[in-house]
Amino acid sequence: MIFSFLTENPKRYRLPKVSTIDDVIDLIKNSKKIIVLTGAGVSVSCGIPDFRSKDGLYARLAVDYPDLFDPQAMFSIDYFRKNPRPFFKFAKEMYPGQFKPSPSHRFIKMIEKRKKLLRNYTQNIDTLEKVAGIENVIECHGSFATASCTTCGHRVSCDDIKPAILEQRIPYCEKCAASHVGPWPADACAMEELCRLVEIEILTFRGTMFFEFISSNPVTECDKGVMKPDIVFFGEGLPDAFHKAMEKDSDECDLLIVMGSSLKVKPVALIPSSIPAKVPQVLINRERLPHMNFDVELLGDSDSIVDQLCRIDSEEEEEDEENEENTVVENTAPVKCQKIGKRHVPGDESTRHVSLDSSRDSGIGESSNSSNEGSSPRPSGPIINGTYFHHR
């Protein structure tokens, strides 16, 4: 029932009344149950490597492991059971505790603080949503918070395997090691060395499957008792919490915002099509997603875009306060994200479907330059405070 619910619906058509960045700001102000779907793009500025870019993790994995038929196999549960070494070589780069939330994370927390966030569905495994204090979050692909034995299922806090991960070693289950009878060494260091030798043999024989090789070498069964972080690999099902929450949230959602995701991995990629077509959908991403039909696409760095949204809203708020109180607002420069959601500012712009391209922005807040001081109205041309727009 749950899996039949997340299916691809007929093609969605854009809503005619949602087409500008001002519409996006108004939607955030007026919506009460917003779903924010986030991908790796919201964490890149934190120093966490992305996966699919030309310099991403998959590209570097292909260099270090040229015999790996597909870099994505690092996250395949079948391949992991045969050879967990590639994963643990790069796990250090993704391990939580060494990164801080980005402005995009704080933007989502601001939405929640205003009691507008229905749920943040994240494809990321970095736990930065929790670090940012976001409570209504579903970690669709699991996280590093815990780890489970691939043999007996014994679960521990990921702090227990942290030393091994940071030293790029394969962590093993102490419970399995304690109960094992035979030549399989309980000492993790000895086990690590055996794994290294087995890997050399695999590279030598190339086509030999790992299980076939070790079937006659029980001493080197290094796949037994491996402690795998509880992140969802290809070939594994998503947590029940995801399916239960999505089944409920799809009917309640009144705005969907997708941030920093290519929406290539199902079933998370099916979230936009599972929401009623009448619900507005906004994309904040570096690139367009041709296979999707968002009402507004804000293209560029997600941190710069949310900064732009907050700054425009802040200027409107200050302009309203000046008009209402007939006083001069002195402080107009700082970004004040907390103001989104306080009040509705009607907009009658009829520009058809603009996309925000912040590729020329050099950083957060830098688009607010000296030529746009105070609360002057936004120009109607292609340039808005140094950020370029293009029309469909």
Protein Blocks (a to p, Z undefined) as FASTA:
>chain_A
ZZmmmccdddddddfkbcbfklmmmmmmmpmbdcddddfklmmmnopacfklmklmklmm
mmmmmmlmblklmmgfklmmmommlmmmmmmmmpghiaccdfklmmmmmmmmnopafbac
dfbfnlmmmmnopabbcdfkopfkbccdfklopacdfklmmmmmmnopacddfklmmmpg
cjbdfblklmmmmmmmmmmmmmmnomacfklmmmmmmklmmkgopacdfbdcehiacdfk
lmmmmmmmmmmpgbdcdehiahlacfklmmmmmpcfklccddddfbdcfkbccfbdcedj
fklmmmmmmmmmmmmmmmmmmmmnopacfblmbccfklgojaccddfbfbehiaddfklp
gbehklmcfklgcjbdcdfbfbeghiacddZZ
